[in-house]
Amino acid sequence: MALPIANQIRRLRFEHGEMTQSDLAEKIGMTRQTVAAIEAGKYSPSLEAAFRIAHVFGASLDDVFQWVSIPPL
């Protein structure tokens, strides 16, 4: 079972001059719609995209993305 991934993209965008999703998308070579889906947790980024996003914010992958623990059944 794959674990969902949470992210801090919205917070980081705000902390970096209220960067828009479009601004971030342009910096990482993706569409705004893809950035919106990643930020909303509807889409998990590729490893390359995750590194690009973290690089834009000068952050580590762990600062941007986190595994969401699921309680055992």
C-alpha positions in Angstrom: 0.0 0.0 0.0 1.4 3.4 -1.0 1.5 6.1 1.6 0.1 9.5 0.8 2.5 12.4 0.6 1.8 15.7 2.3 3.6 18.9 1.3 4.4 22.4 2.5 4.3 24.1 -1.0 1.5 26.6 -0.2 3.3 27.7 3.0 6.6 27.9 1.2 5.1 29.9 -1.7 3.7 32.4 0.8 7.0 32.7 2.6 8.8 33.3 -0.7 7.2 36.6 -1.6 3.7 35.2 -2.0 4.8 33.3 -5.1 1.9 32.2 -7.3 1.4 28.6 -8.5 2.1 30.0 -12.0 5.4 31.5 -10.9 6.5 28.2 -9.3 5.3 26.2 -12.4 7.5 28.4 -14.7 10.5 28.0 -12.4 10.3 24.2 -12.5 9.1 23.7 -16.1 5.6 22.4 -15.3 2.1 23.7 -15.8 0.2 25.6 -13.1 -2.4 22.8 -13.1 0.2 20.3 -12.3 1.6 22.4 -9.4 -2.0 22.9 -8.1 -2.6 19.1 -8.2 0.7 18.4 -6.4 0.0 21.2 -3.8 -3.5 19.8 -3.2 -2.2 16.3 -2.7 -4.0 14.9 -5.7 -0.8 14.1 -7.6 2.6 12.9 -6.3 5.5 14.6 -8.2 8.2 12.6 -9.8 11.5 12.6 -7.9 13.0 15.1 -10.4 10.0 17.4 -10.0 10.3 17.1 -6.2 13.9 18.1 -6.3 13.2 21.0 -8.6 10.5 22.3 -6.2 12.7 22.0 -3.2 15.5 23.7 -5.0 13.3 26.7 -5.8 12.7 27.2 -2.1 16.2 26.4 -1.0 14.8 23.6 1.1 15.5 19.9 1.5 13.0 17.3 0.2 12.0 16.6 3.8 11.2 20.3 4.4 8.8 20.2 1.4 7.4 16.7 1.3 6.4 14.3 4.2 5.0 10.8 4.3 1.6 10.8 6.0 1.4 7.9 8.4 -1.6 5.7 8.2 -2.8 4.0 11.4 -2.6 0.2 11.2 -5.9 -1.6 10.6 
